[in-house]
């Protein structure tokens, strides 16, 4: 059976934690930051876990993660 290909776009965006969950960074932090409050920008810095509904699909396109 041939090797499965990893989605390189997803591999750059997700990391696996020790418990097997997928960690991601939050969106909306790249530009147009002047209209966002200081509190909003601070909260966007923190990493988040992927939602359980998306985890099954993500693990399929990241077979070797």
N, CA, C, O and CB atoms as a CASP TS submission, in Angstrom:
PFRMAT TS
TARGET T0000
AUTHOR 0000-0000-0000
METHOD Language model
MODEL 1
PARENT N/A
ATOM      1  N   UNK     1       0.853  -1.185   0.000  1.00  0.00           N
ATOM      2  CA  UNK     1       0.000   0.000   0.000  1.00  0.00           C
ATOM      3  C   UNK     1       0.897   1.246   0.000  1.00  0.00           C
ATOM      4  O   UNK     1       1.873   1.297   0.748  1.00  0.00           O
ATOM      5  CB  UNK     1      -0.970  -0.001   1.239  1.00  0.00           C
ATOM      6  N   UNK     2       0.581   2.242  -0.822  1.00  0.00           N
ATOM      7  CA  UNK     2       1.435   3.437  -0.873  1.00  0.00           C
ATOM      8  C   UNK     2       1.296   4.278   0.389  1.00  0.00           C
ATOM      9  O   UNK     2       0.330   4.167   1.145  1.00  0.00           O
ATOM     10  CB  UNK     2       1.092   4.284  -2.099  1.00  0.00           C
ATOM     11  N   UNK     3       2.294   5.116   0.581  1.00  0.00           N
ATOM     12  CA  UNK     3       2.255   6.022   1.717  1.00  0.00           C
ATOM     13  C   UNK     3       1.127   7.028   1.546  1.00  0.00           C
ATOM     14  O   UNK     3       0.766   7.393   0.427  1.00  0.00           O
ATOM     15  CB  UNK     3       3.598   6.743   1.881  1.00  0.00           C
ATOM     16  N   UNK     4       0.579   7.469   2.669  1.00  0.00           N
ATOM     17  CA  UNK     4      -0.445   8.515   2.625  1.00  0.00           C
ATOM     18  C   UNK     4       0.247   9.869   2.646  1.00  0.00           C
ATOM     19  O   UNK     4       1.278  10.033   3.298  1.00  0.00           O
ATOM     20  CB  UNK     4      -1.449   8.383   3.817  1.00  0.00           C
ATOM     21  N   UNK     5      -0.311  10.825   1.943  1.00  0.00           N
ATOM     22  CA  UNK     5       0.271  12.164   1.915  1.00  0.00           C
ATOM     23  C   UNK     5      -0.324  13.031   3.009  1.00  0.00           C
ATOM     24  O   UNK     5      -1.534  13.033   3.236  1.00  0.00           O
ATOM     25  CB  UNK     5       0.056  12.817   0.548  1.00  0.00           C
ATOM     26  N   UNK     6       0.553  13.769   3.686  1.00  0.00           N
ATOM     27  CA  UNK     6       0.130  14.729   4.687  1.00  0.00           C
ATOM     28  C   UNK     6      -0.250  16.020   3.987  1.00  0.00           C
ATOM     29  O   UNK     6       0.430  16.448   3.055  1.00  0.00           O
ATOM     30  CB  UNK     6       1.240  14.970   5.739  1.00  0.00           C
ATOM     31  N   UNK     7      -1.329  16.639   4.429  1.00  0.00           N
ATOM     32  CA  UNK     7      -1.677  17.969   3.931  1.00  0.00           C
ATOM     33  C   UNK     7      -0.701  18.958   4.544  1.00  0.00           C
ATOM     34  O   UNK     7      -0.727  19.199   5.750  1.00  0.00           O
ATOM     35  CB  UNK     7      -3.165  18.349   4.275  1.00  0.00           C
ATOM     36  N   UNK     8       0.166  19.532   3.708  1.00  0.00           N
ATOM     37  CA  UNK     8       1.218  20.414   4.225  1.00  0.00           C
ATOM     38  C   UNK     8       0.636  21.689   4.819  1.00  0.00           C
ATOM     39  O   UNK     8       1.186  22.234   5.777  1.00  0.00           O
ATOM     40  CB  UNK     8       2.208  20.764   3.116  1.00  0.00           C
ATOM     41  N   UNK     9      -0.463  22.166   4.264  1.00  0.00           N
ATOM     42  CA  UNK     9      -1.099  23.372   4.796  1.00  0.00           C
ATOM     43  C   UNK     9      -1.579  23.128   6.227  1.00  0.00           C
ATOM     44  O   UNK     9      -1.420  23.986   7.096  1.00  0.00           O
ATOM     45  CB  UNK     9      -2.282  23.807   3.896  1.00  0.00           C
ATOM     46  N   UNK    10      -2.162  21.963   6.466  1.00  0.00           N
ATOM     47  CA  UNK    10      -2.655  21.644   7.813  1.00  0.00           C
ATOM     48  C   UNK    10      -1.500  21.353   8.762  1.00  0.00           C
ATOM     49  O   UNK    10      -1.577  21.685   9.945  1.00  0.00           O
ATOM     50  CB  UNK    10      -3.612  20.440   7.767  1.00  0.00           C
ATOM     51  N   UNK    11      -0.425  20.735   8.259  1.00  0.00           N
ATOM     52  CA  UNK    11       0.713  20.391   9.108  1.00  0.00           C
ATOM     53  C   UNK    11       1.382  21.636   9.675  1.00  0.00           C
ATOM     54  O   UNK    11       1.940  21.601  10.772  1.00  0.00           O
ATOM     55  CB  UNK    11       1.727  19.567   8.325  1.00  0.00           C
ATOM     56  N   UNK    12       1.327  22.739   8.927  1.00  0.00           N
ATOM     57  CA  UNK    12       1.927  23.989   9.403  1.00  0.00           C
ATOM     58  C   UNK    12       1.041  24.693  10.423  1.00  0.00           C
ATOM     59  O   UNK    12       1.513  25.568  11.149  1.00  0.00           O
ATOM     60  CB  UNK    12       2.197  24.921   8.230  1.00  0.00           C
ATOM     61  N   UNK    13      -0.225  24.326  10.488  1.00  0.00           N
ATOM     62  CA  UNK    13      -1.174  25.041  11.349  1.00  0.00           C
ATOM     63  C   UNK    13      -1.540  24.308  12.633  1.00  0.00           C
ATOM     64  O   UNK    13      -2.039  24.929  13.573  1.00  0.00           O
ATOM     65  CB  UNK    13      -2.419  25.316  10.585  1.00  0.00           C
ATOM     66  N   UNK    14      -1.305  23.015  12.691  1.00  0.00           N
ATOM     67  CA  UNK    14      -1.722  22.228  13.848  1.00  0.00           C
ATOM     68  C   UNK    14      -0.545  21.495  14.470  1.00  0.00           C
ATOM     69  O   UNK    14       0.351  21.022  13.772  1.00  0.00           O
ATOM     70  CB  UNK    14      -2.803  21.232  13.451  1.00  0.00           C
ATOM     71  N   UNK    15      -0.564  21.408  15.811  1.00  0.00           N
ATOM     72  CA  UNK    15       0.421  20.622  16.539  1.00  0.00           C
ATOM     73  C   UNK    15      -0.344  19.645  17.425  1.00  0.00           C
ATOM     74  O   UNK    15      -1.459  19.931  17.860  1.00  0.00           O
ATOM     75  CB  UNK    15       1.385  21.536  17.385  1.00  0.00           C
ATOM     76  N   UNK    16       0.255  18.510  17.684  1.00  0.00           N
ATOM     77  CA  UNK    16      -0.381  17.509  18.528  1.00  0.00           C
ATOM     78  C   UNK    16       0.094  17.679  19.969  1.00  0.00           C
ATOM     79  O   UNK    16       1.286  17.876  20.205  1.00  0.00           O
ATOM     80  CB  UNK    16      -0.076  16.080  18.014  1.00  0.00           C
ATOM     81  N   UNK    17      -0.820  17.605  20.931  1.00  0.00           N
ATOM     82  CA  UNK    17      -0.458  17.692  22.339  1.00  0.00           C
ATOM     83  C   UNK    17      -0.121  16.302  22.862  1.00  0.00           C
ATOM     84  O   UNK    17      -0.271  15.312  22.146  1.00  0.00           O
ATOM     85  CB  UNK    17      -1.602  18.327  23.166  1.00  0.00           C
ATOM     86  N   UNK    18       0.325  16.228  24.086  1.00  0.00           N
ATOM     87  CA  UNK    18       0.685  14.951  24.683  1.00  0.00           C
ATOM     88  C   UNK    18      -0.490  14.007  24.837  1.00  0.00           C
ATOM     89  O   UNK    18      -0.315  12.788  24.814  1.00  0.00           O
ATOM     90  CB  UNK    18       1.310  15.178  26.011  1.00  0.00           C
ATOM     91  N   UNK    19      -1.679  14.553  24.994  1.00  0.00           N
ATOM     92  CA  UNK    19      -2.871  13.713  25.152  1.00  0.00           C
ATOM     93  C   UNK    19      -3.509  13.351  23.817  1.00  0.00           C
ATOM     94  O   UNK    19      -4.500  12.621  23.781  1.00  0.00           O
ATOM     95  CB  UNK    19      -3.890  14.419  26.023  1.00  0.00           C
ATOM     96  N   UNK    20      -2.942  13.860  22.707  1.00  0.00           N
ATOM     97  CA  UNK    20      -3.453  13.511  21.393  1.00  0.00           C
ATOM     98  C   UNK    20      -4.417  14.514  20.794  1.00  0.00           C
ATOM     99  O   UNK    20      -4.928  14.304  19.694  1.00  0.00           O
ATOM    100  CB  UNK    20      -4.112  12.212  21.466  1.00  0.00           C
ATOM    101  N   UNK    21      -4.672  15.607  21.508  1.00  0.00           N
ATOM    102  CA  UNK    21      -5.551  16.642  20.958  1.00  0.00           C
ATOM    103  C   UNK    21      -4.753  17.502  19.979  1.00  0.00           C
ATOM    104  O   UNK    21      -3.522  17.470  19.973  1.00  0.00           O
ATOM    105  CB  UNK    21      -6.165  17.523  22.097  1.00  0.00           C
ATOM    106  N   UNK    22      -5.461  18.266  19.156  1.00  0.00           N
ATOM    107  CA  UNK    22      -4.803  19.142  18.191  1.00  0.00           C
ATOM    108  C   UNK    22      -4.873  20.582  18.674  1.00  0.00           C
ATOM    109  O   UNK    22      -5.939  21.082  19.034  1.00  0.00           O
ATOM    110  CB  UNK    22      -5.448  19.007  16.794  1.00  0.00           C
ATOM    111  N   UNK    23      -3.714  21.240  18.676  1.00  0.00           N
ATOM    112  CA  UNK    23      -3.607  22.623  19.120  1.00  0.00           C
ATOM    113  C   UNK    23      -3.497  23.521  17.902  1.00  0.00           C
ATOM    114  O   UNK    23      -2.822  23.173  16.933  1.00  0.00           O
ATOM    115  CB  UNK    23      -2.392  22.817  20.064  1.00  0.00           C
ATOM    116  N   UNK    24      -4.159  24.687  17.942  1.00  0.00           N
ATOM    117  CA  UNK    24      -4.133  25.631  16.831  1.00  0.00           C
ATOM    118  C   UNK    24      -4.027  27.045  17.375  1.00  0.00           C
ATOM    119  O   UNK    24      -4.315  27.300  18.544  1.00  0.00           O
ATOM    120  CB  UNK    24      -5.391  25.481  15.943  1.00  0.00           C
ATOM    121  N   UNK    25      -3.607  27.962  16.508  1.00  0.00           N
ATOM    122  CA  UNK    25      -3.610  29.372  16.880  1.00  0.00           C
ATOM    123  C   UNK    25      -4.919  29.996  16.400  1.00  0.00           C
ATOM    124  O   UNK    25      -5.533  29.517  15.446  1.00  0.00           O
ATOM    125  CB  UNK    25      -2.375  30.122  16.277  1.00  0.00           C
ATOM    126  N   UNK    26      -5.332  31.059  17.063  1.00  0.00           N
ATOM    127  CA  UNK    26      -6.601  31.709  16.726  1.00  0.00           C
ATOM    128  C   UNK    26      -6.443  32.618  15.504  1.00  0.00           C
ATOM    129  O   UNK    26      -5.351  33.104  15.208  1.00  0.00           O
ATOM    130  CB  UNK    26      -7.122  32.521  17.927  1.00  0.00           C
ATOM    131  N   UNK    27      -7.542  32.832  14.815  1.00  0.00           N
ATOM    132  CA  UNK    27      -7.561  33.670  13.615  1.00  0.00           C
ATOM    133  C   UNK    27      -7.795  35.132  13.994  1.00  0.00           C
ATOM    134  O   UNK    27      -7.986  35.456  15.166  1.00  0.00           O
ATOM    135  CB  UNK    27      -8.655  33.187  12.631  1.00  0.00           C
ATOM    136  N   UNK    28      -7.777  36.009  12.992  1.00  0.00           N
ATOM    137  CA  UNK    28      -8.071  37.446  13.110  1.00  0.00           C
ATOM    138  C   UNK    28      -6.994  38.226  13.856  1.00  0.00           C
ATOM    139  O   UNK    28      -7.304  39.248  14.469  1.00  0.00           O
ATOM    140  CB  UNK    28      -9.390  37.637  13.810  1.00  0.00           C
ATOM    141  N   UNK    29      -5.745  37.781  13.824  1.00  0.00           N
ATOM    142  CA  UNK    29      -4.677  38.491  14.528  1.00  0.00           C
ATOM    143  C   UNK    29      -3.623  39.017  13.561  1.00  0.00           C
ATOM    144  O   UNK    29      -2.572  39.484  13.999  1.00  0.00           O
ATOM    145  CB  UNK    29      -4.024  37.576  15.560  1.00  0.00           C
ATOM    146  N   UNK    30      -3.883  38.950  12.234  1.00  0.00           N
ATOM    147  CA  UNK    30      -2.828  39.300  11.295  1.00  0.00           C
ATOM    148  C   UNK    30      -2.837  40.765  10.875  1.00  0.00           C
ATOM    149  O   UNK    30      -1.766  41.358  10.750  1.00  0.00           O
ATOM    150  CB  UNK    30      -2.939  38.444  10.086  1.00  0.00           C
ATOM    151  N   UNK    31      -3.993  41.371  10.653  1.00  0.00           N
ATOM    152  CA  UNK    31      -4.027  42.776  10.226  1.00  0.00           C
ATOM    153  C   UNK    31      -5.345  43.413  10.653  1.00  0.00           C
ATOM    154  O   UNK    31      -6.219  42.746  11.207  1.00  0.00           O
ATOM    155  CB  UNK    31      -3.843  42.894   8.685  1.00  0.00           C
ATOM    156  N   UNK    32      -5.475  44.702  10.388  1.00  0.00           N
ATOM    157  CA  UNK    32      -6.593  45.541  10.851  1.00  0.00           C
ATOM    158  C   UNK    32      -6.721  45.421  12.378  1.00  0.00           C
ATOM    159  O   UNK    32      -7.781  45.092  12.911  1.00  0.00           O
ATOM    160  CB  UNK    32      -7.938  45.122  10.148  1.00  0.00           C
ATOM    161  N   UNK    33      -5.615  45.697  13.047  1.00  0.00           N
ATOM    162  CA  UNK    33      -5.584  45.549  14.501  1.00  0.00           C
ATOM    163  C   UNK    33      -5.973  46.836  15.229  1.00  0.00           C
ATOM    164  O   UNK    33      -6.204  46.810  16.437  1.00  0.00           O
ATOM    165  CB  UNK    33      -4.203  45.112  14.944  1.00  0.00           C
ATOM    166  N   UNK    34      -6.048  47.958  14.516  1.00  0.00           N
ATOM    167  CA  UNK    34      -6.315  49.227  15.188  1.00  0.00           C
ATOM    168  C   UNK    34      -7.724  49.300  15.752  1.00  0.00           C
ATOM    169  O   UNK    34      -7.944  49.932  16.785  1.00  0.00           O
ATOM    170  CB  UNK    34      -6.093  50.371  14.234  1.00  0.00           C
ATOM    171  N   UNK    35      -8.680  48.664  15.088  1.00  0.00           N
ATOM    172  CA  UNK    35     -10.059  48.726  15.583  1.00  0.00           C
ATOM    173  C   UNK    35     -10.370  47.648  16.615  1.00  0.00           C
ATOM    174  O   UNK    35     -11.450  47.656  17.206  1.00  0.00           O
ATOM    175  CB  UNK    35     -11.023  48.605  14.428  1.00  0.00           C
ATOM    176  N   UNK    36      -9.447  46.728  16.840  1.00  0.00           N
ATOM    177  CA  UNK    36      -9.661  45.685  17.845  1.00  0.00           C
ATOM    178  C   UNK    36      -9.152  46.176  19.195  1.00  0.00           C
ATOM    179  O   UNK    36      -8.132  46.860  19.269  1.00  0.00           O
ATOM    180  CB  UNK    36      -8.949  44.363  17.437  1.00  0.00           C
ATOM    181  N   UNK    37      -9.856  45.829  20.244  1.00  0.00           N
ATOM    182  CA  UNK    37      -9.477  46.283  21.578  1.00  0.00           C
ATOM    183  C   UNK    37      -8.231  45.547  22.058  1.00  0.00           C
ATOM    184  O   UNK    37      -7.857  44.501  21.529  1.00  0.00           O
ATOM    185  CB  UNK    37     -10.634  46.075  22.568  1.00  0.00           C
ATOM    186  N   UNK    38      -7.615  46.115  23.055  1.00  0.00           N
ATOM    187  CA  UNK    38      -6.416  45.515  23.639  1.00  0.00           C
ATOM    188  C   UNK    38      -6.721  44.137  24.208  1.00  0.00           C
ATOM    189  O   UNK    38      -5.920  43.210  24.080  1.00  0.00           O
ATOM    190  CB  UNK    38      -5.840  46.420  24.731  1.00  0.00           C
ATOM    191  N   UNK    39      -7.882  44.010  24.836  1.00  0.00           N
ATOM    192  CA  UNK    39      -8.305  42.733  25.416  1.00  0.00           C
ATOM    193  C   UNK    39      -8.490  41.667  24.329  1.00  0.00           C
ATOM    194  O   UNK    39      -8.086  40.517  24.504  1.00  0.00           O
ATOM    195  CB  UNK    39      -9.613  42.914  26.207  1.00  0.00           C
ATOM    196  N   UNK    40      -9.095  42.055  23.224  1.00  0.00           N
ATOM    197  CA  UNK    40      -9.308  41.111  22.119  1.00  0.00           C
ATOM    198  C   UNK    40      -7.995  40.603  21.569  1.00  0.00           C
ATOM    199  O   UNK    40      -7.820  39.402  21.363  1.00  0.00           O
ATOM    200  CB  UNK    40     -10.115  41.764  21.002  1.00  0.00           C
ATOM    201  N   UNK    41      -7.062  41.527  21.328  1.00  0.00           N
ATOM    202  CA  UNK    41      -5.762  41.143  20.770  1.00  0.00           C
ATOM    203  C   UNK    41      -4.985  40.247  21.730  1.00  0.00           C
ATOM    204  O   UNK    41      -4.281  39.330  21.309  1.00  0.00           O
ATOM    205  CB  UNK    41      -4.937  42.389  20.439  1.00  0.00           C
ATOM    206  N   UNK    42      -5.122  40.521  23.013  1.00  0.00           N
ATOM    207  CA  UNK    42      -4.438  39.698  24.019  1.00  0.00           C
ATOM    208  C   UNK    42      -5.007  38.283  24.030  1.00  0.00           C
ATOM    209  O   UNK    42      -4.253  37.318  24.153  1.00  0.00           O
ATOM    210  CB  UNK    42      -4.567  40.333  25.420  1.00  0.00           C
ATOM    211  N   UNK    43      -6.316  38.148  23.903  1.00  0.00           N
ATOM    212  CA  UNK    43      -6.940  36.829  23.901  1.00  0.00           C
ATOM    213  C   UNK    43      -6.649  36.046  22.627  1.00  0.00           C
ATOM    214  O   UNK    43      -6.655  34.816  22.644  1.00  0.00           O
ATOM    215  CB  UNK    43      -8.430  36.966  24.079  1.00  0.00           C
ATOM    216  N   UNK    44      -6.394  36.744  21.522  1.00  0.00           N
ATOM    217  CA  UNK    44      -6.082  36.068  20.264  1.00  0.00           C
ATOM    218  C   UNK    44      -4.672  35.481  20.252  1.00  0.00           C
ATOM    219  O   UNK    44      -4.363  34.638  19.410  1.00  0.00           O
ATOM    220  CB  UNK    44      -6.241  37.033  19.108  1.00  0.00           C
ATOM    221  N   UNK    45      -3.815  35.918  21.175  1.00  0.00           N
ATOM    222  CA  UNK    45      -2.456  35.392  21.248  1.00  0.00           C
ATOM    223  C   UNK    45      -2.414  33.933  21.702  1.00  0.00           C
ATOM    224  O   UNK    45      -1.541  33.171  21.286  1.00  0.00           O
ATOM    225  CB  UNK    45      -1.629  36.240  22.187  1.00  0.00           C
ATOM    226  N   UNK    46      -3.348  33.557  22.545  1.00  0.00           N
ATOM    227  CA  UNK    46      -3.321  32.234  23.160  1.00  0.00           C
ATOM    228  C   UNK    46      -3.716  31.146  22.169  1.00  0.00           C
ATOM    229  O   UNK    46      -4.537  31.369  21.279  1.00  0.00           O
ATOM    230  CB  UNK    46      -4.247  32.198  24.366  1.00  0.00           C
ATOM    231  N   UNK    47      -3.134  29.987  22.330  1.00  0.00           N
ATOM    232  CA  UNK    47      -3.486  28.843  21.483  1.00  0.00           C
ATOM    233  C   UNK    47      -4.822  28.276  21.945  1.00  0.00           C
ATOM    234  O   UNK    47      -5.243  28.485  23.082  1.00  0.00           O
ATOM    235  CB  UNK    47      -2.376  27.745  21.525  1.00  0.00           C
ATOM    236  N   UNK    48      -5.477  27.555  21.041  1.00  0.00           N
ATOM    237  CA  UNK    48      -6.759  26.920  21.354  1.00  0.00           C
ATOM    238  C   UNK    48      -6.732  25.490  20.853  1.00  0.00           C
ATOM    239  O   UNK    48      -5.912  25.126  20.010  1.00  0.00           O
ATOM    240  CB  UNK    48      -7.949  27.701  20.724  1.00  0.00           C
ATOM    241  N   UNK    49      -7.638  24.687  21.383  1.00  0.00           N
ATOM    242  CA  UNK    49      -7.766  23.304  20.913  1.00  0.00           C
ATOM    243  C   UNK    49      -8.789  23.252  19.783  1.00  0.00           C
ATOM    244  O   UNK    49      -9.732  24.043  19.754  1.00  0.00           O
ATOM    245  CB  UNK    49      -8.181  22.351  22.077  1.00  0.00           C
ATOM    246  N   UNK    50      -8.599  22.325  18.859  1.00  0.00           N
ATOM    247  CA  UNK    50      -9.576  22.194  17.778  1.00  0.00           C
ATOM    248  C   UNK    50     -10.867  21.617  18.347  1.00  0.00           C
ATOM    249  O   UNK    50     -10.857  20.861  19.319  1.00  0.00           O
ATOM    250  CB  UNK    50      -9.027  21.294  16.627  1.00  0.00           C
ATOM    251  N   UNK    51     -11.956  21.984  17.730  1.00  0.00           N
ATOM    252  CA  UNK    51     -13.264  21.512  18.153  1.00  0.00           C
ATOM    253  C   UNK    51     -13.382  20.017  17.888  1.00  0.00           C
ATOM    254  O   UNK    51     -12.790  19.508  16.936  1.00  0.00           O
ATOM    255  CB  UNK    51     -14.385  22.283  17.429  1.00  0.00           C
ATOM    256  N   UNK    52     -14.126  19.325  18.705  1.00  0.00           N
ATOM    257  CA  UNK    52     -14.266  17.874  18.578  1.00  0.00           C
ATOM    258  C   UNK    52     -14.890  17.472  17.250  1.00  0.00           C
ATOM    259  O   UNK    52     -14.624  16.383  16.742  1.00  0.00           O
ATOM    260  CB  UNK    52     -15.101  17.329  19.720  1.00  0.00           C
ATOM    261  N   UNK    53     -15.726  18.351  16.681  1.00  0.00           N
ATOM    262  CA  UNK    53     -16.367  18.029  15.405  1.00  0.00           C
ATOM    263  C   UNK    53     -15.366  18.041  14.252  1.00  0.00           C
ATOM    264  O   UNK    53     -15.570  17.347  13.256  1.00  0.00           O
ATOM    265  CB  UNK    53     -17.496  19.015  15.119  1.00  0.00           C
ATOM    266  N   UNK    54     -14.289  18.817  14.372  1.00  0.00           N
ATOM    267  CA  UNK    54     -13.284  18.904  13.313  1.00  0.00           C
ATOM    268  C   UNK    54     -12.118  17.950  13.507  1.00  0.00           C
ATOM    269  O   UNK    54     -11.375  17.694  12.560  1.00  0.00           O
ATOM    270  CB  UNK    54     -12.765  20.302  13.225  1.00  0.00           C
ATOM    271  N   UNK    55     -11.941  17.422  14.699  1.00  0.00           N
ATOM    272  CA  UNK    55     -10.758  16.628  15.017  1.00  0.00           C
ATOM    273  C   UNK    55     -10.651  15.384  14.151  1.00  0.00           C
ATOM    274  O   UNK    55      -9.550  15.025  13.732  1.00  0.00           O
ATOM    275  CB  UNK    55     -10.775  16.233  16.473  1.00  0.00           C
ATOM    276  N   UNK    56     -11.770  14.715  13.872  1.00  0.00           N
ATOM    277  CA  UNK    56     -11.727  13.486  13.081  1.00  0.00           C
ATOM    278  C   UNK    56     -11.241  13.757  11.659  1.00  0.00           C
ATOM    279  O   UNK    56     -10.460  12.979  11.111  1.00  0.00           O
ATOM    280  CB  UNK    56     -13.108  12.831  13.045  1.00  0.00           C
ATOM    281  N   UNK    57     -11.697  14.851  11.063  1.00  0.00           N
ATOM    282  CA  UNK    57     -11.272  15.222   9.710  1.00  0.00           C
ATOM    283  C   UNK    57      -9.797  15.618   9.703  1.00  0.00           C
ATOM    284  O   UNK    57      -9.060  15.256   8.786  1.00  0.00           O
ATOM    285  CB  UNK    57     -12.137  16.380   9.167  1.00  0.00           C
ATOM    286  N   UNK    58      -9.373  16.353  10.714  1.00  0.00           N
ATOM    287  CA  UNK    58      -7.986  16.811  10.789  1.00  0.00           C
ATOM    288  C   UNK    58      -7.021  15.643  10.929  1.00  0.00           C
ATOM    289  O   UNK    58      -5.947  15.649  10.327  1.00  0.00           O
ATOM    290  CB  UNK    58      -7.807  17.775  11.957  1.00  0.00           C
ATOM    291  N   UNK    59      -7.392  14.649  11.715  1.00  0.00           N
ATOM    292  CA  UNK    59      -6.518  13.495  11.896  1.00  0.00           C
ATOM    293  C   UNK    59      -6.418  12.657  10.624  1.00  0.00           C
ATOM    294  O   UNK    59      -5.446  11.926  10.432  1.00  0.00           O
ATOM    295  CB  UNK    59      -7.020  12.633  13.045  1.00  0.00           C
ATOM    296  N   UNK    60      -7.437  12.768   9.745  1.00  0.00           N
ATOM    297  CA  UNK    60      -7.401  12.046   8.479  1.00  0.00           C
ATOM    298  C   UNK    60      -6.423  12.707   7.509  1.00  0.00           C
ATOM    299  O   UNK    60      -5.716  12.013   6.778  1.00  0.00           O
ATOM    300  CB  UNK    60      -8.805  11.980   7.860  1.00  0.00           C
ATOM    301  N   UNK    61      -6.376  14.047   7.495  1.00  0.00           N
ATOM    302  CA  UNK    61      -5.464  14.715   6.569  1.00  0.00           C
ATOM    303  C   UNK    61      -4.066  14.904   7.172  1.00  0.00           C
ATOM    304  O   UNK    61      -3.154  15.389   6.502  1.00  0.00           O
ATOM    305  CB  UNK    61      -6.038  16.066   6.161  1.00  0.00           C
ATOM    306  N   UNK    62      -3.909  14.518   8.437  1.00  0.00           N
ATOM    307  CA  UNK    62      -2.595  14.544   9.096  1.00  0.00           C
ATOM    308  C   UNK    62      -2.276  13.133   9.610  1.00  0.00           C
ATOM    309  O   UNK    62      -2.251  12.921  10.822  1.00  0.00           O
ATOM    310  CB  UNK    62      -2.570  15.594  10.278  1.00  0.00           C
ATOM    311  N   UNK    63      -2.036  12.177   8.728  1.00  0.00           N
ATOM    312  CA  UNK    63      -1.919  10.786   9.164  1.00  0.00           C
ATOM    313  C   UNK    63      -0.697  10.492  10.034  1.00  0.00           C
ATOM    314  O   UNK    63      -0.735   9.561  10.839  1.00  0.00           O
ATOM    315  CB  UNK    63      -1.883   9.902   7.971  1.00  0.00           C
ATOM    316  N   UNK    64       0.385  11.261   9.895  1.00  0.00           N
ATOM    317  CA  UNK    64       1.610  10.957  10.624  1.00  0.00           C
ATOM    318  C   UNK    64       1.894  11.936  11.741  1.00  0.00           C
ATOM    319  O   UNK    64       3.002  11.964  12.276  1.00  0.00           O
ATOM    320  CB  UNK    64       2.766  10.931   9.684  1.00  0.00           C
ATOM    321  N   UNK    65       0.909  12.739  12.099  1.00  0.00           N
ATOM    322  CA  UNK    65       1.118  13.731  13.163  1.00  0.00           C
ATOM    323  C   UNK    65       1.069  13.073  14.521  1.00  0.00           C
ATOM    324  O   UNK    65       1.223  13.747  15.539  1.00  0.00           O
ATOM    325  CB  UNK    65       0.070  14.846  13.084  1.00  0.00           C
TER
END
